[in-house]
Amino acid sequence: MNATALQIDAGDSGIRFAVYVQPRASRNEVTGVHDGALRVRLKAPPVEGAANRMCLKFLGKLLDVPKSSLEITAGQASRRKRVLYRCPPGPGQTRELARLRRRLSAFEKP
């Protein structure tokens, strides 16, 4: 698999993708894709879940989805996290998956 390609897939519970978080950055931003994960720099420190909360809020704005529909399912205490966008299976999920792939493809290097 191409190291610059974002790994994103859909399942019964929603759409999943990996995020690589760098806390204590000077600003919140996406800097590309790192080992199949969206690389995100966040201002929040990795203390008491602050970076996780900011990660979900930032991703919600970036992806234009409610932050309440996003959940970190793995890696709460790690830089590498698995994020779930809760979206029921069916045609709606297929459209959302295509929309997210288009939006996130801008951060992949050719």
N, C-alpha and C positions, 0 to 999 in steps of 0.2 A: 504494500500500500504506500502511496505517496505520502511522505512525512508532512507535506504542506496541505493535505486534504483534511478537512474537518470531518470527523466521524459523527454522523447524526442518523438516528434510526427511529422507527415508529413501532409501537407495540400496543397491547391491550390497554395499558394505563396511560399512554401518551407518547410524546416525542422525547427522546433522550439524546443528550450530547455531553461531551466532556468540556470542562473549563479548567484552565491553568491560571491560578490567581497569584499575582504579585502584590502583597499588601504594602502599605506605607509608601505609596508612590506620590509623586507631586500632583497628579491629577488622575481622574477616572478616565480610562480609555482602553480601547482594544488595540493591541499592537500586532496582531496576526494570528497565525495558527502554530502551535508547538506540539509535535508528536500527536497529531490528530485532535488536539484540544484547542478551543478558542482561548487565546492568551489575553488576559485582562489585567490591567494595572488599576489598583484601587487605593484611594487615600486612607481608608480605614486601617487601623492596626489589627493584627490577628489576636485580639484580646476579647474574651467573653462573647464571641460570636459576632462582633462588630463587622468584620470583613465579610462574613457570610451574609449578613443582613444587607450590607451595601452591595454585595455581588448580585443578590436577587433583585434589588431595587434598580440597579444599573442595567441588568439584563432585561428587566421588564420594559424599561424605557427604550433600550436599544432595539428590542424585538417587537415593540408596540403591542405588548400583551400585559394583562394585569399581573402585578408581582405576586398576587395571591394564587395565581395558577402555576407558579414556579416553585420547585422544591429541590433542595440538595439531598439526593438520595444516598450518596457515598462521598467520603472525603471531607467530612465536616472539620476535621482537625488537620487536614492536609492541603497542600497547594493545589493538587490535582483533585477535581471534584466531578461528580456525575450529577447533571441537572435534569430534572424531569419537568416538561411542560405538559400539564394535565390537559388532555384533549381526547375526547372519546373516539374510538375507531370508527371508520366509515369515510364517506366522501369529504366531510369537513376536515378530518385529520389529514387526508391526502392533500387537500388544498393548503392547509397550514404547513405541512412538511415541505411542500414545494415553495411556499412563500418564505419560510425560514431559510431554506437552502439558497434561494436567490439573495436574500438579505445578507447572509453570512458569507457567501462566496466572495464578496468584495474584500474580505480580509485574508483570503487565500492567495498565496504567491503562485504565479504561473509556473 
